[in-house]
Amino acid sequence: MWLYLLIVFALSWPFQIIAAIWGLELLPRYVLHATSMCMVTVGTFIAGRYVFRDGFGDAGWRWGKPKHYLLVVGLVLGLWFVPTIIDLAVGTLHLPDDVTGMQIVWIFVFLLGFVPCFGEEFGWRGYMLPRLARRFSPRKAVFIHAIIWWAWHLPVLVGVGVHAGIAAAEEIAVPASVSVATTVAAVVLLGAAPAILHGVVFAYIWTRTGSLAVATVYHLAYDGVRDSIQTTIGSGPVAGLWAVVLLSILGIALLWKGDWSNLKAETVRAQTPVGDKNDVEAAQDTRNC
């Protein structure tokens, strides 16, 4: 696992670090972040095909059911549209006078980023998670996977904290070093628990549906809807807390009481000789009905 993480982080982190250091404009920052997400797949392919040679048979090569897509998209709308409507209704957020053509273009860009979202899902959920489940109990594997997924975002989080700290230092006339250190610590530490618990939600979606496609659609919808709203309307105080609180509650509930038997079944299937897999698959299909 450490070698796998070394390969993936070495290939993907440089793009996040460049974006974090230079604080680039939206287009180059998006390209760098999207490339970093895609490099998770590149690193995973190298690891699974050439280093460990354990293949990708348990990655979740199923389309899932229509209800799965409806549920994950509905979850995203509940996480972002509902609080935005509340912000607009109570007056803490206002509709812009106009939306520029470039903002509309960015909405399409955000909502069509299937490839980079698949890049992450293939690596973290389709490859890393089932292999962790071979060594640990399902819940422990999910929790470790979620911590690693959060840690992978650290260059982005640190970059946000650095630039916000510099801006705050100029506004409140405090030493930049103090402002930056405080802001980075706040961004990283306060955001750790919600991000890790969101990783649990991602894992549950992949585990219960057995589908990389469904997990990717959730990832795409979550990032796309969030970024589209923030780029056009903006984010109000309700929206700023709503998703964090709900995802934290959902993540705790799923980690504590969620049914993770499918994750164990995938692990058993991956380790079962080919001649004995039919019984495992039949049991798996029965649980998914």
Secondary structure by P-SEA (a helix, b strand, c coil): caaaaaaaaaacaaaaaaaaaacccaaaaaaaaaaaaaaaaaaaaaaacccccccccccccccccaaaaaaaaaaaaaacaaaaaaaaaaccccccccccaaaaaaaaaaaaaaaaaaaaaacccccaaaaaaacccaaaaaaaaaaaaaaaaaaaaaaaaaaaaaaaaaaacccaaaaaaaaaaaaaaaaaaaaaaaaaaaaaaaaaaccaaaaaaaaaaaaaaaaaaaaccccccccccaaaaaaaaaaaaaaacccaaaaaaaaaaaacccccaaaaaaaaaaaac
